[in-house]
Amino acid sequence: METTPDTAATRALRARIAHDLECLSYPSRPWVRPRDADGAILNCAIVGGGQYGQSLAFGLARDRVDRVVVFDANPAGFAGPWMTFARMIMLRTPKDLTGPDMGVGSLTFRAWYEARYGLEAWDTLFRIRRPDWQAYLNWHREVTGIDVRPASRVTRVAPVAADLFEVDVASAGQTLTYRARTVILASGAEGSGARSVPPLFAPLPRDCYAHTNDSIDFSRLVGKRVGILGAGASSFDNATAALEAGAASADVCFRRPQLPLSNPRRWMEFAGFLAHYPELPDHQRWRYMKRLYDISQPPPEPTFKRAVGLAGFRLRPATPWLALREQDGVVIVATPHGAIEYDFVIAGTGISVDLAQRPELATIAPHVALWGDRFVPAPDEADDRLARFPYLDRYGAFMERTPGSAPWAGRLFAIFRAATLSLGPSSASNSNIRYTAPRMVSGVTRALFLDDADAVFDEFMAQAHHELQPEAVGQAVGQTPG
């Protein structure tokens, strides 16, 4: 794990951050009323400590919301996918992306990178190296002082009242139960479903295959023939990792007649679309996502060039896998073009969206609305995949499947893979933190403020709010010019 060294430049940046935050501190008065005498009830529990979880925690802190805790399942310093199953050399997004900074220039990746490596290094940087993004996020977490609990896996989120949740957290061999007024599910690609492994993999011994999101020991593949199903970026990354580790060959097989070429997500990166997609009518949001799902997405150009430049790499379009079987340690793949033999196979088949597959959401899933409950597309635009996405409001909060059955739904927010239909195709990506995170922060603060609206009004009416002192006014009455 790369860390940020303590140098004159990084110390100067910390001082700059402190000054910037002081300059931006208005209004600084704490305002969220404790729900209990001992302050044990959290104002917000955030599930997932990756780039979104920590951005949201920092955003809430800037809006003076205290008692916010981030629970992350990974060990300290390894939140998110970047140093676990992500295997790309660099991020797909442009280097000047912003978001975790929440509008504070000294907290941007660029400010960190220049302090870490120098101005010239920034000028020559093409895209962000994956380890650098992780190091930046770790540094950001440290300097902002947010409360992140690593190695803490949330196993249950359950409403116990219209305005209160219980959150079970497994950590260090025990399970602790927290209570929280609001909850944000910032649980990444798998937080709204599960790894999609086609049933045709079922006959294989477990040591013969993996999913691209699995932890794979590539050193076991030295001299091996590797077959990968799927043509997404992760398939190319895993092929490259296998070959660079010494695999004899790596085939990327997919059913389409050619590799997708277009990536409209780059076109979508303008302020109007990123900020206001959630305000579009349902039929337009559906059509955008339907189009993206239909055309798929190619790997980034650097990823593609890295893979095809390696000896042993082969691209196999129009090669769906029809059946798999293992014989004497060899995986035999049936295809329309005949059988192909591999020593190890990998499913690059993505993540399915299905809230029912998330054990921590067992008490939640039956009561929240899905797009299939709220929207009926034209017959030629029907898509069972999209129908399973949760139907979220403009703040990213769940909505009731049946009116009146889940009054807590508007206090449970989601920014995981399945939020993209409601909030935008890139809403769960780092390219849209700048717009989606403030929107969700506003949703949380709205819920907390409206909870106490009556108490706030009573306080307003109970105080005199004098700006002028009565004595001073009394002395001035009747005075005549001297």
SVG drawing of the C-alpha trace seen along z (x, -y; Angstrom):
<svg xmlns="http://www.w3.org/2000/svg" viewBox="-50 -71 60 108">
<polyline fill="none" stroke="black" stroke-width="0.4" points="0.0,0.0 1.4,-3.3 1.4,-6.1 1.9,-9.9 5.3,-10.9 5.7,-13.7 7.6,-16.3 7.7,-20.1 5.2,-20.1 2.7,-17.8 3.0,-19.7 2.3,-22.9 -0.7,-21.3 -2.1,-20.3 -1.8,-23.9 -3.5,-25.1 -6.3,-22.7 -6.8,-23.8 -7.0,-27.4 -9.4,-26.7 -11.7,-24.7 -11.7,-27.6 -12.5,-30.1 -15.4,-27.8 -16.7,-27.1 -19.9,-29.3 -22.3,-28.4 -20.4,-26.7 -23.1,-26.3 -24.0,-22.7 -27.7,-22.1 -28.5,-18.4 -30.3,-17.6 -29.2,-14.3 -31.9,-11.7 -30.8,-10.2 -29.2,-11.4 -25.9,-9.5 -25.5,-10.3 -25.3,-6.6 -27.7,-6.9 -25.9,-7.8 -27.2,-10.6 -26.0,-8.6 -24.4,-5.2 -22.6,-4.8 -22.1,-1.2 -18.9,-1.2 -15.8,-3.3 -14.7,-3.6 -14.5,-6.8 -18.2,-7.5 -18.6,-6.6 -15.8,-8.8 -16.9,-11.7 -20.3,-11.6 -19.0,-11.5 -16.8,-14.6 -19.8,-16.3 -21.9,-15.7 -19.2,-17.0 -19.0,-20.2 -22.7,-20.6 -22.2,-20.2 -23.7,-16.7 -22.0,-14.9 -22.2,-11.2 -21.5,-9.9 -19.7,-6.6 -18.4,-4.8 -18.3,-1.0 -16.0,0.8 -15.4,4.5 -11.9,4.3 -8.7,3.9 -7.5,0.4 -6.1,-1.3 -7.8,1.0 -11.3,-0.3 -12.9,0.0 -11.7,2.2 -8.4,0.4 -6.0,2.7 -8.2,5.7 -9.8,7.0 -9.3,4.0 -6.4,4.8 -6.2,1.9 -3.0,-0.1 -4.9,-3.5 -8.3,-4.9 -10.6,-5.3 -11.7,-8.8 -9.7,-12.0 -7.0,-13.0 -8.6,-16.3 -11.7,-14.7 -13.0,-16.1 -15.4,-14.9 -14.0,-13.7 -12.8,-17.2 -16.5,-18.4 -15.5,-21.7 -12.3,-22.3 -9.5,-22.9 -6.7,-21.9 -8.3,-18.5 -8.4,-17.6 -6.4,-14.7 -4.4,-17.3 -3.4,-19.2 -2.3,-15.9 -0.5,-14.7 1.5,-18.0 2.5,-18.0 3.5,-14.3 5.3,-14.3 5.7,-17.9 4.2,-20.2 6.1,-18.7 4.8,-15.3 1.2,-16.5 1.8,-18.2 3.1,-14.9 0.5,-12.6 -1.9,-11.0 -4.3,-9.3 -4.4,-8.4 -2.5,-5.2 -4.7,-2.9 -2.3,-2.8 -2.1,-6.6 -5.9,-6.9 -6.0,-4.5 -3.1,-6.5 -5.0,-9.8 -8.2,-8.4 -6.3,-7.1 -4.7,-10.6 -8.0,-12.3 -9.5,-10.2 -6.7,-11.1 -6.7,-14.8 -10.5,-15.2 -10.7,-13.3 -13.8,-11.3 -14.7,-8.3 -14.1,-5.1 -14.2,-1.7 -12.2,0.8 -12.6,4.6 -16.2,3.9 -18.8,5.8 -22.4,4.7 -24.5,7.9 -28.0,6.4 -29.8,3.1 -33.3,3.2 -35.9,0.5 -37.1,0.7 -39.3,-2.5 -40.3,-5.0 -37.2,-7.1 -34.7,-4.6 -32.6,-1.6 -30.6,1.1 -27.3,1.8 -25.4,5.0 -21.7,4.9 -19.4,7.9 -15.8,7.0 -13.0,8.8 -15.1,11.9 -18.1,10.2 -21.3,8.5 -22.2,5.1 -25.6,3.5 -25.7,-0.3 -28.8,-2.5 -28.9,-5.2 -31.5,-7.8 -30.4,-7.5 -28.3,-5.0 -26.4,-5.3 -25.5,-2.2 -22.3,-3.1 -21.4,0.5 -20.0,0.5 -20.6,2.7 -21.8,5.7 -23.9,3.8 -27.1,4.2 -26.7,7.8 -24.0,10.4 -21.3,11.6 -22.9,13.0 -21.5,16.5 -23.4,18.3 -24.8,21.7 -22.6,23.4 -19.7,23.0 -21.5,25.1 -20.0,28.5 -16.5,27.3 -14.4,27.9 -14.0,24.6 -10.3,24.5 -10.7,24.5 -12.4,21.1 -12.9,17.6 -14.8,14.4 -13.0,11.3 -14.0,9.8 -12.4,12.7 -9.0,12.6 -7.0,14.6 -3.5,16.0 -2.1,15.5 1.2,17.1 -0.7,20.4 -1.2,19.7 2.4,19.8 2.6,21.8 -1.2,22.3 -3.8,21.7 -6.4,19.2 -9.9,18.6 -12.0,15.6 -15.7,15.2 -16.7,11.6 -15.3,8.6 -15.5,5.9 -12.5,4.0 -12.1,6.4 -11.7,9.3 -8.8,7.5 -7.3,6.6 -7.4,10.2 -6.0,11.5 -3.1,9.0 -2.5,10.0 -2.4,13.7 0.1,13.2 2.3,10.8 2.4,13.4 3.6,16.0 0.5,17.7 1.2,19.3 -1.9,17.8 -5.1,15.8 -8.2,15.8 -10.9,13.3 -14.1,14.9 -17.4,13.1 -20.7,13.7 -20.8,10.4 -19.5,10.5 -17.1,7.6 -15.8,5.7 -17.9,2.7 -16.3,-0.5 -18.3,-3.3 -18.3,-4.7 -21.0,-7.4 -20.3,-7.8 -17.5,-10.2 -20.0,-12.3 -22.2,-12.4 -19.5,-14.2 -20.9,-17.7 -22.3,-19.6 -25.9,-19.7 -26.2,-15.9 -24.2,-14.9 -26.1,-17.3 -29.6,-17.1 -30.1,-13.6 -32.2,-12.7 -34.7,-15.3 -35.4,-13.8 -38.7,-12.0 -38.7,-8.3 -39.0,-7.4 -35.9,-9.4 -33.8,-7.9 -34.9,-4.4 -34.0,-5.1 -30.5,-6.3 -29.7,-3.3 -31.4,-0.9 -29.1,-2.2 -26.0,-1.9 -26.8,1.7 -27.6,2.6 -24.4,1.3 -22.2,2.4 -18.9,0.6 -15.4,1.3 -12.3,1.5 -10.3,-1.8 -7.8,-2.3 -4.8,-1.9 -6.2,1.3 -6.9,2.7 -3.4,1.8 -1.7,3.2 -3.5,6.6 -3.1,7.0 0.6,6.1 1.3,9.2 2.4,12.5 -0.2,15.1 -3.2,12.8 -6.1,13.7 -9.4,12.0 -12.2,14.4 -15.4,12.6 -18.5,14.6 -17.4,17.3 -20.1,17.9 -19.4,20.7 -22.1,23.3 -21.0,25.8 -18.1,26.4 -16.7,29.7 -13.5,30.7 -11.5,33.7 -8.1,34.7 -7.6,31.1 -8.4,29.5 -11.5,27.4 -13.1,28.2 -15.2,25.4 -17.9,26.2 -18.3,23.3 -20.1,23.0 -16.6,23.4 -15.7,26.6 -14.1,27.3 -11.4,25.2 -9.2,26.5 -8.0,24.3 -6.3,25.0 -8.2,22.2 -11.2,20.1 -12.5,16.8 -16.0,15.4 -15.9,11.7 -19.6,11.6 -20.2,8.7 -22.5,8.1 -26.2,8.8 -28.7,6.4 -31.0,8.1 -31.5,6.7 -32.9,10.0 -29.4,11.5 -28.0,9.1 -28.3,10.8 -27.9,7.4 -31.0,6.1 -33.2,9.1 -35.7,7.0 -35.5,4.1 -35.8,5.6 -39.5,6.8 -40.7,3.3 -38.9,0.9 -40.0,0.0 -38.2,1.2 -38.4,-0.4 -40.6,2.5 -43.1,1.4 -43.2,-2.2 -42.6,-2.3 -43.9,-0.4 -41.7,-1.0 -42.8,-0.6 -42.8,3.1 -39.7,2.6 -37.9,1.0 -38.6,3.6 -35.6,4.9 -35.9,7.3 -32.4,6.2 -33.4,2.6 -36.8,3.5 -34.9,4.9 -33.2,1.6 -34.5,-0.2 -36.6,-3.2 -34.9,-6.0 -36.0,-9.6 -34.0,-12.6 -31.8,-12.4 -31.0,-8.7 -33.4,-7.5 -35.6,-4.4 -39.3,-4.7 -42.1,-2.5 -43.3,0.3 -46.8,0.1 -47.8,-3.4 -47.8,-3.4 -46.0,-0.1 -42.4,-1.4 -42.4,-5.0 -38.6,-4.6 -37.8,-4.2 -37.0,-7.9 -34.2,-7.7 -32.3,-4.9 -30.1,-6.1 -28.2,-4.2 -25.2,-4.9 -24.3,-1.5 -24.4,0.0 -28.2,0.2 -28.6,-3.6 -27.5,-4.4 -30.9,-4.2 -32.4,-6.6 -29.4,-9.0 -27.4,-8.7 -25.3,-6.2 -22.1,-7.5 -23.6,-8.4 -21.8,-5.5 -18.5,-6.3 -15.8,-8.7 -16.6,-11.0 -19.9,-12.0 -19.1,-12.3 -19.0,-16.1 -22.7,-16.1 -24.2,-13.1 -22.5,-13.4 -23.9,-16.9 -27.3,-15.7 -27.3,-12.8 -25.8,-15.0 -28.8,-17.3 -31.2,-14.3 -29.7,-13.3 -29.7,-16.8 -33.2,-17.3 -34.4,-14.2 -32.6,-15.2 -33.9,-18.8 -37.5,-17.9 -37.4,-15.4 -36.9,-18.4 -39.0,-21.0 -41.4,-21.4 -38.6,-21.7 -36.8,-24.2 -40.0,-26.3 -40.5,-26.2 -36.9,-27.3 -37.4,-30.1 -40.5,-31.3 -39.0,-31.0 -36.1,-33.3 -36.1,-37.1 -33.4,-37.3 -32.4,-40.8 -29.9,-42.4 -30.1,-45.7 -29.9,-45.8 -33.1,-47.2 -31.1,-49.4 -29.3,-51.1 -32.6,-51.7 -34.2,-53.1 -31.4,-55.5 -31.7,-56.7 -35.4,-57.4 -36.1,-61.1 -32.5,-62.2 -32.3,-65.4 -29.4,-66.5 -26.7,-68.3"/>
</svg>
